[in-house]
Amino acid sequence: MRENKGVYDNMYQPQKILPVKFKIFVKKILWKYRELTWPLRKLPDFLVIGAMKSGTTSLYSYLIQHPQISKPQKKEIYFFSTNLYNKGIHWYRAHFPFQYSSNQLTFEASTDYIFVPKAAELIYRCLPDVKLILLLRNPVDRAISHYFHQTQRYRERLSILEALAYENNRIPSSKALMERVTNIQNYKKDPYIVFSYKSRGLYIEQVKKFLQYFPKERLFIVNSEKLYSQPDYVMKQIYHFLGIESNYIVKDFTPKNVTSDSVKSYISEDVYQYLNDYFEPFNRELYELIDHDFNW
C-alpha cells in the first residue's frame, strides 16, 4: 500500500502540474492579444475547402513552406461550417497574420467547407473575392479512408458495408441541412460529420453549390492522386493560380496524416464494386462540369 501511495503522490507533484497550467495561461494571453489586434490583421486571400481525407494536411504543409505564404494560427478554423460563425468576423480575423506585407498571402484549410451546404453562402458574404482550392480524391478510396478514420477513433462499430448501406438513416436529410451548421461543441460526435462516407464523395453537388456564388476561375480543383504522384508539378499550378512565385520548390514533400495502405487488405471486392457503382454517375457528371476526367 505504501508503494502505491508513493506513486500517487508523485503523479500530483506541483512541478508536474505547473507547466500544464502555465501553458494554458500563456495560450489565453496570446489569444487575448490576437483578439485585441484583430483590426490590424488580414483576412484570408484563399481557402482550402476540402475534401476530408483527400490530402489537405499534406497540401497545408507544402503551402506554408512558400516564402510568400503566411500560415494562420491553426490549420482548420471551421468558422463557416459551424456555429463559430456567430462569434463574428473579428474573431475569425484574429486567427491570421498582421497586414505587414502586400506580397504575403494567408489562408486556412477547413475540410468541411465543401461539404456543409451553408458554408458557400457564408464564405461569399464575408470573403466575396477569395480564391478557393479544392482537393478531390477518388470517392471510393476517400469513403474507405473515412470509415477507418472513424473506427480507429471508436466512433464507428458497424462493418463497412453495413455503415455504407445505413448511412442515409444516420444523417439528416438534404432539406434539413440547407440552413444547418454544426455545433462546434458536438462536432466530433455529429452524425453528419462522422458517418457521411458516401455523401462527402458526391462532389458534383458540392462544386455546383460553390459555383452558385463564385466564378469558375476562382475555384481551383486539384486531383489528390496527382498531388502525391507529381507534387512539384501540382504545386507550381497552385502557385500560378495564387499569383505568387511559381518556381519555388518545396523542400519537404513528406505526406501527412495518411491512412496506411494496409487497411485495404481488410476490404472485400464487394465493397469496391458497391462504391464504384454508386459513384459512377456522379463522377461522370462532375467530369462534364469541370471538363476534366480523373479516371476514377
N, C-alpha and C positions, 0 to 999 in steps of 0.2 A: 504493500500500500504506500509505503514511504517513497518508493521509486516512482510510482505513478504521480504522487503529489509533486515531486521534483519536475517531472515532465510538464505538468500543467502550469506550474509556476513559471517555467522557462518560456512557455507559449505566450504569457502575458507580461513579459518584461517591458517596461516603458520604452526602452530604446528600440524595441521591435515594432511598437505601435506608433511611436512618434513620427518616423519617416512617412508612413502612410497618411497620417493626419496632416503632416506638413505639405505633402504633395497635393492633397485635396484643397488645402488653404491657398497654395500658390496658384492652382488651377482656377479657383474662384476669383482671385485677384486679377489674373491675366485676362479672364473673360470680362470682368468689370471694365478693365482698361479698353478692351475691344468695343464694348458697348458704348463707352463714353466717346470713343473716337470714330464712331460709325460714319459721320458726315465726311470724313477725310478718306474714306475707303472706297475702293472700286466695286462696281457690280460686275458679275462675270461677263466676259466677252464671248465665251462659248460654254456649252454644256455637253457632257457625255451623258446621254439619256437612257442608256441600256444597251442590250438587254441582259437580264440576270443570267449568270453562268455562261457568259459569252466572251469573257476576256477583258472586262472593264478595269479590273485591278491591275492587270498587266499593262493595258494601254495607259492608265493613270501613271504608273511607274515610268513608262517611256516618256510621256509628255513632260513630266516635271523635271526631266534631265535637260530639256532645252533651255538655253540661257535667256530666251525671250518669253518664257512662261513662268509665272509665279504661282505656287501652289496655294490652295485655300487652307483654312485652319484644320479642316478634315476632308477626306475624300467625298463622303456621302453626307449630305445635309438633310435630304428628304423634305425640303421646305415646300415644294409644290405638290407632293404626293401624300402629305399627312396634315394633321391639324396644326402643325408647327407654322403653317401659313398665317394662322391667326395672331402670331407674335408680331407680325408686321415686317415691312421691308427693311426697317432699320436694324432689326435683329438679324435678318439674313445678311445684310451688308457687313455686319460686324465680323463675319467669317472670312473676309477677303483682305488682301494686302492694301497698303496705302496707295494713293494715286501719285506715285513719285516719278513715274516714267511713262511716256506715251507709247514706247515700243514694247512695254511689258504687258502680256495678256494674262488673265487669270480665269479660272474655271472651277467647276466641281463635277463630280461623276456619281449621280444617284440612279441606280439601275431601274427603279420603279417609275421613273418619269414617262417612259414609253408605254407603260402598261396601265397605270391608273388613268382612267378616262378624263378626269377633271384636270390633270396636270398640264395638258397642252394649252388649254384656255388660260390657266393661271400664269404659266410662263409668258404667254403672249401679253397679258395685262401688265406684267412687271418688266419684261425684257423683250420688247417688240422687235429689236434689231439683233438679237442674239443669234449666234451660229450654233448649229446642233450636229453632234456626231453620234451616230447610232451603229453599234456593233451588232451584227446578226450572225448567229451560229446556226448550223443545221438544226432545225427544231426538234428532230428526233434525238440527237445527242444532247441537246440542251435540256430536254424533258428528263432524260435518264440521269444526267448530272444533277439536275434539280432534285430528283427523287432521292438520290444518295446523299445529297446535301442535307435533306430533312431527316433521313433515317439516322445519319451519323450524329444528329443533334437530338435524337429520341422524340421527334415531333411526328414521325410517321411510323405506324405499326402495321399497315396493310402491305400485302405483296404489291409489286409494281403494277401488275395487270389489274388487280383489284382497285388500286389507287387511281389508275387512269380511267377505269370504267365508272368509278363512283365520283369522279371529280365534279360533275355538274350538280350533284346533290350536296356538295360540301361548300361551294362558294356561291355568293349572291348572284341573282340574275343580272343580265346586262342592263335592264331598265333601272334596277335598284342601284347600280354602280354609277350611273351618269352624274349624279350630284354628290357622290360619296368620296370622302378622303379618309385615310386610315388614322386611327388614334395612335399616336406615337408610343404611348404607354403600353399598348397591347400589340404593337407592330409585329413582333416575332411570334405571336400566337394567333394572329388574324388569319382565318382560313383562306381568305382571298390572296394573301401573300404566301402562305405556306403551301397550299395544295393546288396551285394554279399551274400544273405541269404542262398540260396541253394548251391552256388559254394563253399563256405567255408566248407560245410559238405561233400564234395567229398574227404574224407580223403585218399582213396586208391591212387588217383592221386598224392596227396601231399607227402605221405610217399614214394611212388616209386621215386619221384624226389629226395628226400634226399638220398635214398639208391643207387642212381647213383654215389654219392660222398662219402658216409660214410658206413662202415660195420654195419650190424645189431646190433652187440654187443655194438656199440657206441650210439644207439638210444633206449631210454627207454620210452615206451608208458604207460601212466597212464590213467585209466578209471576215469573220473571226478566223476561219481556217487559213485564209491568206495572210492575216496578221501574224500568225505563228510560223507559217512556211516562208514568207517573204517580208519580214518585219521592216527591213531597210526601205524597200520599195513602198510599202503601205505608209510608213511614217513620212516619207517625202511627199506623198499625195496629201496627207493630212496637213503638213506644214504649208503646202501650197494653198490649200483650202482656207487656212487660217491667216494667210498673208504674212508669214514670217520666214526667216532664213530656211530654205528647204534643203540646203546641203549639209546641215548639221547631222552628225552620225551619233546615234545613241550608243553610249559606252556599255550599258548593261541591258541585254535583251533577255534576261532570265525570266521565264514565265512565272506569274504569281497566282497563288490561290487556285491551282489547277487540280481537278479531281483525277486520281490515278487511273490509267487505262485498265488496271487490273480489275476494276469493278465491272468491266464489260464481260468478263468471264462468267458473271452471275446472271447475265441477261440472255434469255432464250430468243431464238429466231422469231417466235410468235410475237414477242414484244416489238421487235423491229418491224415486222410485217404490219402489225396493227398501227403503229405510229406512222410508218411510211404511207400507208393507205389513207390515214386520217389527214395528214398534212399535204398530200399531193395536190389537191385542187387549190388550196390556199397559197401554196408556193407558186403554182403556175400563174395565179392572178397577180402575185407580188412581182414576178419577173416581168409581166406585161406592163405593170405600173412604172417600175423603175428602169425598164428597158435593159435589163441585165439578168442573165441566168447563172445562178450559183451552183447549179447541177446537184442539188440535194436529193 
